[in-house]
């Protein structure tokens, strides 16, 4: 889904663009409020900032420069009636990628959407290619590939009645493709299409947009206008202090503050709706019993994944694991089930994100036929437990 974050106060423009843009549209009055929203969006390559031009070009450029430095993957669009030639260079240097007229029609928006999707695909390939260079290429052992093909083929044959019944149920309840594809990062940082049975209506983005529109201005009021926690202008200090800074695409922060922040961090989703109306009745059922995951057996046959391995990650998570500390988890097969899925921590079976990462690394270092068999047996027993592993 594409996300559009509009920064400005012109209600006429906001009302118009909210109707013609696809995906999710949010309007805020300041850059600081936009930062709060974008920090909650994981798919940065899907995100665009629509910045409303003001009479103060210098202030505009300063704000745009700040946003571009903080979110370099976000596409920056200047909403302007006309851009004077003497100001064009300043806006480009600040980080503007494109311009859009306030009354842009749906055709212009659709053309921009197509470009943004092409841009995303290019960025994903660039990410995958650049990080593969960091690795000694992982090769799946012959015994593991043989087992994967035999197990996946047998499973597809045995489960074919269930697969066919699920496909028919999905099609009868709602129109659209039966299989849903999302891009994941597997071994060697290779990006592939991750297959699942569709569990949402095909117009899920439109429904989400309508739900958001009902609460759009209330959300604007609730977002505080505090200064962002990190300011690039403040990054001054001794060589020793600067040596402890962690620098990523989207933030610069001291290692100590980063550890504190991560220890307190909760899973943050941009939109979370109880009894989500986008999910179909069939979708709720197949999600509950993990039937929606069964098409990944085709990923196994294609060689994208293995039966047992480290779960392939969405891009936004994989991008956070490019340091030497975590890079080993990608030197192992991506799998339908893995070590952390069957591990238990305490009575409730809970574990931290860091524990999961360490178990992924452990599997990458020690995987074997017998360990895979042990994980498979524990996976089957997990289906009859109440915990969601």
Protein Blocks (a to p, Z undefined) as FASTA:
>chain_A
ZZdddedjbfklmmmmmmmpgcjddddfbfklmmmmmmmpmblmlpccdddddfblmlmm
mmmmmmmmmmmmbccddddfbdcfklmmmmmmnopabdcdfklcfklmmmmmmmmmmmmm
mmmmmmmmmmmmmpccddddfklmmmmmmmmmmmmmmmmmmmmmmmmmmmmmpgcdfbdc
dddddehhiacddddddfbdfklmmmmmmmmmmmmmmmmmmpccbdcfbdfklmgcdfkl
mmmpccdfkbccdfklmmmmmmmpccddfbdcehiakbcfklmmmmmnommmmmmmmmmm
nopacfbdcddddfklmmmmmcfklmmmmmcccdfbdfklmpcehjkopacfklmmmmmm
mmmmmgcfklmmmmmmmmmmmmmpmbdZZ
